[in-house]
Amino acid sequence: IGGYDSLKNYAGKLKIDCKAAKDSSELKAFIASSRSDVVIVDTFAVNHNNVYRLNALAKFFEGLRDLVNIELAAPAYYKHIDALRSYESFRNKIGVNGIIITKTDESKGIGNLAGLFMLEDSAIDYISNGENVPEDIEEANVENIYPLFFPKPASF
């Protein structure tokens, strides 16, 4: 509830266009007319274990894979097996190009996501470490990912 309003607010902060699209032709038209280089698509919580919903989402993205770069948002606290299954499900059905690790501020480390780094076709493109948009979104690199895998010990 209120998801579209949240996305519209998020898009406003990022200074990108926002539109609700009912089908792939509407989304394709939006992409063609948009002044934005970035298009964020909210899948409205498609569960990676729900083959029916994944197939419907794949149909939605038909004909768009060459037009857009599809990134999977993976929260930093994902369990290892859930992260791998989610990535593989979305990659196989939709064609994921990269990963955005979100909510790094809510996790003490991301060692549980190490399996994503080891997949031959995966790329961690961005990390998000807070709710301030766009300030808390960073392009992923060794300097900001390494401390997430090897956090400094807490001082007591």
SEROZA-683154 format. One record per residue: residue number from 1; residue in three letters; z, x, y of N, C-alpha, C in turn. Coordinates in Angstrom, 1 decimal, padded with zeros to 4 digits, always signed. Each point is the difference from the previous one (the first is absolute). Last residue first. Example, Ala and Ser with C-alpha at 12.3 -4.5 7.8 and 13.67 -1.06 7.14 Angstrom:
  nr rest    nup  neast nnorth   caup caeast canorth    cup  ceast cnorth
   2  SER +007.1 +012.8 -002.2 +000.0 +000.9  +001.1 +000.8 -000.8 +001.1
   1  ALA -000.1 +000.3 -005.7 +000.0 -000.9  +001.2 +000.0 +000.9 +001.2
***
This chain:
  nr rest    nup  neast nnorth   caup caeast canorth    cup  ceast cnorth
 156  PHE +022.6 +034.2 -002.5 +001.2 -000.9  -000.1 +001.1 +000.6 +000.8
 155  SER -005.8 +000.2 -000.5 +001.3 +000.8  +000.3 +001.1 -001.0 +000.1
 154  ALA -004.9 +000.0 -002.9 +000.8 -000.7  +001.0 +001.3 +000.9 +000.3
 153  PRO -004.7 +002.2 -001.6 +001.2 -000.7  -000.5 +000.8 -000.6 +001.1
 152  LYS -005.3 +000.4 +000.4 +001.1 +000.8  +000.2 +001.3 -000.7 -000.5
 151  PRO -004.9 -001.2 -002.1 +000.9 -000.2  +001.2 +001.1 +001.0 +000.0
 150  PHE -004.7 -000.5 -002.4 +001.1 +001.0  -000.1 +000.9 -000.2 +001.2
 149  PHE -003.7 -002.8 -000.5 +000.2 +000.4  -001.4 +001.2 +000.8 -000.2
 148  LEU -001.3 -001.2 +004.3 +000.3 -001.3  -000.7 +000.2 +000.3 -001.5
 147  PRO -001.3 +003.5 +003.0 +001.5 -000.3  +000.1 +000.3 -001.4 -000.7
 146  TYR -004.6 +001.5 -000.1 +000.9 +000.9  -000.7 +001.4 -000.4 +000.2
 145  ILE -003.5 -002.2 +002.5 +000.2 -000.5  -001.3 +001.0 +000.9 -000.8
 144  ASN -001.5 +000.9 +004.5 +000.8 -001.2  +000.0 +000.2 -000.6 -001.4
 143  GLU -002.4 +004.2 +000.7 +001.3 +000.1  +000.8 +000.8 -001.3 +000.0
 142  VAL -004.4 +000.4 -002.2 +001.1 +000.7  -000.7 +001.3 +000.0 +000.8
 141  ASN -003.1 -004.1 +001.1 -000.3 +001.4  -000.2 +001.2 +000.7 -000.6
 140  ALA -002.2 -005.2 +001.8 +000.8 +000.7  -001.0 -000.5 +001.5 +000.0
 139  GLU +000.0 -003.5 +004.3 -000.9 +000.5  -001.0 +000.8 +000.9 -001.0
 138  GLU +002.6 -003.8 +002.6 -000.5 +001.3  +000.1 -001.0 +000.3 -001.1
 137  ILE +003.2 -004.0 +002.8 -001.0 +000.2  -001.0 -000.6 +001.3 +000.2
 136  ASP +003.3 -002.0 +002.8 +000.6 +000.4  -001.2 -001.0 +000.2 -001.2
 135  GLU -001.1 -001.4 +004.7 +000.7 +001.2  +000.0 +000.5 +000.5 -001.4
 134  PRO -002.5 -004.1 +001.7 -000.5 +000.8  -001.0 +000.7 +001.4 -000.1
 133  VAL +002.7 -003.6 -000.1 -001.4 +000.1  -000.2 -000.6 +000.3 +001.4
 132  ASN +005.0 +000.0 -002.6 -000.6 +000.2  +001.3 -001.5 +000.3 -000.2
 131  GLU +003.4 -000.5 -003.5 -000.6 -001.2  +000.4 -000.7 +000.1 +001.3
 130  GLY +000.7 +004.0 -003.9 +000.8 -000.9  +000.9 -000.8 -001.2 +000.4
 129  ASN -001.9 +003.9 -002.4 +001.4 +000.2  -000.1 +000.9 -000.8 +000.9
 128  SER -005.1 +000.9 -002.8 +000.6 -000.8  +001.0 +001.5 +000.1 -000.1
 127  ILE -004.9 +002.8 -001.5 +001.4 -000.4  -000.3 +000.5 -000.8 +001.2
 126  TYR -005.2 +001.4 -002.3 +000.9 -000.2  +001.1 +001.4 -000.3 -000.5
 125  ASP -003.6 +001.4 -002.9 -000.7 +000.2  +001.3 +001.0 -000.2 +001.1
 124  ILE -000.4 +001.3 -005.4 +001.0 -000.5  +000.9 -000.5 +000.2 +001.4
 123  ALA -002.8 -000.5 -004.8 +000.2 +000.8  +001.2 +001.0 -000.7 +000.9
 122  SER -002.5 +000.1 -005.4 +000.9 -000.6  +001.0 +000.1 +001.0 +001.2
 121  ASP -002.3 +000.5 -004.5 -000.8 -000.7  +001.1 +000.9 -000.6 +001.1
 120  GLU +001.7 +002.5 -003.9 -001.1 +000.7  +000.5 -000.7 -000.6 +001.2
 119  LEU +005.3 -000.3 -001.1 -001.2 -000.7  -000.4 -001.2 +000.7 +000.6
 118  MET +004.5 +001.2 +001.0 -000.6 +000.7  -001.1 -001.3 -000.7 -000.5
 117  PHE +002.9 -001.6 +003.5 -000.6 +001.2  +000.4 -000.8 +000.7 -001.1
 116  LEU +002.5 -003.9 -000.9 -001.1 -000.3  +000.8 -000.7 +001.2 +000.5
 115  GLY +004.0 +000.4 -002.5 -001.1 -000.3  -000.8 -001.2 -000.4 +000.8
 114  ALA +004.2 +000.8 +002.1 -000.7 +001.2  -000.3 -001.2 -000.3 -000.9
 113  LEU +003.5 -002.9 +002.0 -001.4 -000.2  +000.2 -000.8 +001.2 -000.4
 112  ASN +004.8 -000.1 -000.2 -000.4 -001.1  -000.9 -001.5 -000.3 +000.1
 111  GLY +002.3 +003.0 +002.9 -000.3 +000.6  -001.2 -000.5 -001.0 -001.0
 110  ILE +001.5 -000.3 +004.8 -001.1 -000.7  -000.6 -000.4 +000.7 -001.3
 109  GLY +004.8 -000.7 +003.4 -001.0 +000.9  -000.6 -001.1 -000.8 -000.7
 108  LYS +003.5 -002.1 +002.4 +000.6 +001.4  +000.1 -001.0 +001.0 -000.5
 107  SER -001.0 -005.0 +002.3 +000.2 +000.7  -001.3 +000.4 +001.4 +000.3
 106  GLU -001.3 -003.2 +003.3 +000.9 -000.8  -000.8 +000.3 +000.6 -001.3
 105  ASP -003.1 +001.7 +003.3 +001.3 +000.0  +000.7 +001.0 -000.8 -000.9
 104  THR -004.6 +000.1 -001.1 +000.7 +001.3  -000.4 +001.4 +000.1 +000.7
 103  LYS -003.7 -003.7 -000.2 +001.5 -000.1  -000.1 +000.7 +001.3 -000.5
 102  THR -005.2 -000.2 -001.2 +000.8 -000.7  +001.0 +001.5 +000.1 -000.3
 101  ILE -005.0 +002.4 -001.2 +001.3 -000.1  -000.5 +000.8 -000.6 +001.2
 100  ILE -005.3 -000.3 -001.4 +000.9 +000.2  +001.1 +001.4 -000.2 -000.5
  99  ILE -005.1 +001.4 -002.3 +001.4 -000.6  +000.0 +000.7 +000.2 +001.3
  98  GLY -005.6 -000.4 -002.0 +001.2 +000.8  +000.4 +001.3 -000.7 +000.0
  97  ASN -004.4 -001.8 -001.4 -000.4 +001.3  +000.4 +001.2 +001.0 +000.3
  96  VAL -001.1 -004.7 -003.3 +000.9 +000.6  +001.0 -000.5 +001.4 +000.3
  95  GLY -001.8 -004.3 -002.6 -000.6 +001.3  +000.4 +000.8 +000.6 +001.1
  94  ILE +000.6 -004.2 -002.9 -000.5 -000.1  +001.4 -000.7 +001.3 +000.5
  93  LYS +001.8 -000.6 -004.6 -000.5 -001.3  +000.4 -000.7 +000.0 +001.4
  92  ASN +002.1 +004.0 -001.9 -001.0 -000.5  -001.0 -000.6 -001.3 +000.4
  91  ARG +003.4 +001.9 +002.7 -001.2 +000.9  +000.0 -001.0 -000.6 -000.9
  90  PHE +004.1 -002.2 +000.2 -000.8 -000.2  +001.2 -001.2 +000.9 +000.0
  89  SER +003.0 +000.5 -003.6 -000.5 -001.4  +000.0 -000.9 -000.2 +001.2
  88  GLU +002.2 +004.2 -000.3 -001.1 -000.1  -001.0 -000.6 -001.4 +000.0
  87  TYR +003.7 +000.8 +002.8 -001.1 +000.7  +000.4 -001.2 -000.2 -000.9
  86  SER +004.1 -001.9 -001.3 -000.5 -000.6  +001.2 -001.3 +000.7 +000.5
  85  ARG +002.4 +001.9 -003.5 -000.6 -001.2  -000.5 -000.7 -000.7 +001.2
  84  LEU +002.6 +003.8 +000.9 -001.2 +000.4  -000.7 -000.8 -001.3 -000.4
  83  ALA +004.2 -000.6 +002.1 -001.0 +000.6  +000.9 -001.3 +000.4 -000.7
  82  ASP +003.6 -001.6 -002.5 -000.6 -001.1  +000.8 -001.0 +000.5 +001.0
  81  ILE +002.4 +003.1 -002.8 -000.9 -000.8  -000.8 -000.7 -001.1 +000.9
  80  HIS +003.4 +002.7 +002.2 -001.1 +000.8  -000.5 -001.1 -000.9 -000.7
  79  LYS +003.1 -002.4 +003.6 +000.3 +000.7  -001.3 -001.3 +000.7 -000.5
  78  TYR +000.9 -001.1 +005.3 -000.7 -000.5  -001.2 +000.5 +000.8 -001.2
  77  TYR +001.1 +000.6 +004.8 +001.0 -000.2  -001.0 -000.6 -000.6 -001.3
  76  ALA -002.6 +000.9 +004.0 +000.6 +001.3  -000.5 +001.0 -000.2 -001.1
  75  PRO -004.2 -003.4 +000.9 +001.3 +000.3  +000.6 +000.6 +001.2 -000.7
  74  ALA -005.2 -001.2 +000.7 +001.0 +000.2  -001.1 +001.3 +000.3 +000.7
  73  ALA -005.3 -002.0 +001.1 +001.3 +000.3  +000.6 +001.0 +000.0 -001.1
  72  LEU -005.5 +001.0 +000.0 +001.1 -000.7  -000.6 +001.3 +000.4 +000.7
  71  GLU -005.4 +000.0 +001.7 +001.2 +000.7  -000.2 +001.1 -000.9 -000.6
  70  ILE -005.7 +000.4 +000.9 +001.1 -000.9  -000.4 +001.2 +000.9 -000.4
  69  ASN -004.7 +000.0 +003.2 +000.9 +000.9  -000.7 +001.2 -000.7 -000.4
  68  VAL -005.1 -002.1 +001.2 +001.4 +000.3  +000.3 +000.6 +001.0 -000.9
  67  LEU -004.6 -001.5 -000.4 +000.2 -000.2  +001.4 +001.4 +000.5 +000.5
  66  ASP -001.6 -000.2 -004.6 -000.7 +001.1  +000.7 +000.2 -000.1 +001.5
  65  ARG +001.9 -003.3 -002.9 +000.6 +001.3  -000.3 -000.7 +001.2 +000.7
  64  LEU -001.0 -004.9 +000.0 +000.7 +000.6  +001.2 +000.4 +001.4 -000.3
  63  GLY -002.1 -003.3 -003.1 -000.9 +000.3  +001.1 +000.6 +000.7 +001.2
  62  GLU +003.4 -002.6 -002.9 -001.3 +000.3  -000.5 -000.9 +000.2 +001.2
  61  PHE +004.8 -001.2 +000.0 -000.5 +001.3  +000.5 -001.4 +000.3 -000.5
  60  PHE +002.2 -004.0 -001.4 +000.0 +000.0  +001.4 -000.6 +001.2 +000.6
  59  LYS +000.6 -000.3 -004.6 -001.1 -000.8  +000.4 -000.1 +000.0 +001.5
  58  ALA +003.7 +002.1 -001.8 -001.2 +000.8  -000.3 -001.2 -000.8 +000.5
  57  LEU +004.0 -002.3 +000.0 +000.0 +001.0  +001.1 -001.3 +000.9 -000.1
  56  ALA +000.9 -003.0 -003.5 -000.4 -000.8  +001.2 -000.1 +001.0 +001.2
  55  ASN +001.6 +001.8 -004.0 -001.5 -000.3  -000.1 -000.4 -000.8 +001.2
  54  LEU +004.5 +001.0 -000.3 -000.7 +001.2  +000.2 -001.5 -000.3 +000.0
  53  ARG +002.9 -003.5 -001.1 +000.0 +000.3  +001.4 -000.7 +001.2 +000.4
  52  TYR +000.4 -001.0 -004.6 -000.7 -001.1  +000.6 -000.1 +000.3 +001.6
  51  VAL +002.6 +002.8 -002.8 -001.4 +000.3  -000.1 -000.8 -001.1 +000.7
  50  ASN +005.0 +002.0 +000.7 -000.6 -001.3  -000.1 -001.6 +000.1 +000.0
  49  ASN +003.3 +003.6 +000.6 +000.0 -000.4  -001.3 -000.7 -001.4 -000.3
  48  HIS +000.6 +002.1 +004.4 -000.9 +000.9  -000.8 +000.0 -000.4 -001.5
  47  ASN +000.9 -003.3 +004.3 +000.8 +000.8  -001.0 -001.0 +000.7 -000.9
  46  VAL -000.4 -001.8 +005.2 -000.7 -000.1  -001.3 +000.8 +000.9 -000.9
  45  ALA +000.9 -001.4 +004.9 +000.9 +000.3  -001.2 -000.7 -000.2 -001.3
  44  PHE -002.4 -000.4 +004.2 +001.0 -001.1  -000.2 +000.7 +000.2 -001.3
  43  THR -003.2 +003.0 +002.2 -000.4 -000.8  -001.2 +001.0 -001.1 -000.4
  42  ASP -001.8 +002.7 +004.7 +001.2 -000.4  -000.8 -000.4 -000.9 -001.1
  41  VAL -002.7 +003.8 +003.1 -000.1 -001.2  -000.8 +001.3 -000.2 -000.7
  40  ILE -002.2 +002.9 +004.4 +001.1 -000.2  -000.9 -000.1 -001.3 -000.7
  39  VAL -003.3 +003.6 +002.7 +000.1 -001.4  -000.4 +001.2 +000.0 -001.0
  38  VAL -002.3 +003.5 +004.0 +000.9 -000.2  -001.0 +000.1 -001.5 -000.3
  37  ASP -002.6 +001.8 +003.5 -000.4 +000.9  -001.1 +000.9 -000.2 -001.3
  36  SER -001.4 -003.6 +004.2 +001.0 +000.9  -000.6 -000.6 +000.8 -001.1
  35  ARG -002.0 -003.7 +002.5 -000.1 +001.3  +000.8 +001.0 +001.0 -000.6
  34  SER -002.7 -004.3 -002.5 +001.2 +000.6  +000.5 -000.2 +001.2 +000.8
  33  SER -003.3 -002.7 -002.5 +000.2 -000.3  +001.4 +001.2 +000.6 +000.6
  32  ALA -001.1 +000.5 -004.7 -001.3 +000.3  +000.8 +000.2 -000.1 +001.5
  31  ILE +003.5 -001.3 -003.0 -000.1 +001.5  +000.0 -001.2 +000.4 +000.9
  30  PHE +000.6 -004.6 -000.8 +001.1 +000.5  +000.9 -000.2 +001.5 +000.1
  29  ALA -002.8 -002.1 -003.1 -000.4 -000.4  +001.4 +001.0 +000.6 +001.0
  28  LYS +001.1 +000.4 -004.5 -001.1 +000.8  +000.3 -000.5 -000.2 +001.4
  27  LEU +003.3 -002.8 -001.7 +000.6 +001.3  +000.3 -001.1 +001.0 +000.3
  26  GLU -001.3 -004.4 -001.2 +000.7 +000.0  +001.3 +000.6 +001.4 +000.3
  25  SER -002.0 -000.5 -004.2 -001.0 -000.1  +001.1 +000.6 +000.0 +001.4
  24  SER +002.8 -000.1 -003.9 -000.6 +001.4  +000.3 -001.0 -000.1 +001.0
  23  ASP +003.8 -003.7 +000.3 -000.8 +000.5  -001.1 -000.7 +001.3 +000.4
  22  LYS +003.2 -002.3 +002.8 +000.2 -000.8  -001.2 -000.8 +000.5 -001.2
  21  ALA +002.5 +002.4 +004.5 -001.3 -000.3  -000.6 +000.2 -000.7 -001.3
  20  ALA +002.6 +001.3 +005.0 +000.2 -000.5  -001.4 -001.4 -000.4 -000.5
  19  LYS +001.2 +003.8 +003.9 -000.6 -001.3  -000.4 +000.4 -000.4 -001.4
  18  CYS +000.4 +004.1 +004.3 +000.7 -000.7  -001.0 -000.7 -001.4 -000.3
  17  ASP -000.6 +005.4 +002.6 -000.3 -001.4  -000.1 +000.7 -000.6 -001.2
  16  ILE +002.1 +004.3 +002.6 -001.2 -000.3  -000.9 -000.1 -001.5 -000.1
  15  LYS +003.6 +003.0 +002.1 -001.2 -000.3  +000.8 -001.3 -000.1 -000.9
  14  LEU +004.8 +000.5 -001.2 -000.9 +001.0  -000.4 -001.3 -000.1 +000.9
  13  LYS +003.4 -003.2 +000.5 +000.6 +001.3  +000.3 -000.9 +001.1 -000.3
  12  GLY -001.5 -004.3 -001.1 +000.1 +000.2  +001.5 +000.7 +001.3 +000.4
  11  ALA -000.2 -001.3 -004.6 -001.3 +000.4  +000.5 +000.0 +000.2 +001.5
  10  TYR +004.0 -001.6 -001.9 -000.3 +001.4  -000.5 -001.3 +000.5 +000.5
   9  ASN +001.0 -004.5 +000.8 +000.9 +000.8  +000.8 -000.3 +001.5 -000.3
   8  LYS -002.1 -003.1 -002.7 -000.6 -000.1  +001.3 +000.8 +000.9 +001.0
   7  LEU +001.7 -000.6 -004.3 -001.2 +000.9  -000.1 -000.7 +000.0 +001.4
   6  SER +003.7 -002.9 -000.5 +000.4 +001.4  -000.1 -001.1 +000.9 +000.0
   5  ASP -001.0 -004.5 -000.2 +000.6 +000.3  +001.4 +000.5 +001.5 +000.0
   4  TYR -001.5 -001.8 -004.1 -001.1 +000.2  +000.9 +000.5 +000.4 +001.4
   3  GLY +003.3 -001.1 -003.3 -000.7 +001.2  -000.3 -001.2 +000.3 +001.0
   2  GLY +003.4 -003.8 -000.5 -000.1 +000.8  +001.2 -000.8 +001.3 -000.2
   1  ILE +001.8 -001.8 -004.3 +000.0 -000.9  +001.2 +000.0 +000.9 +001.2
***
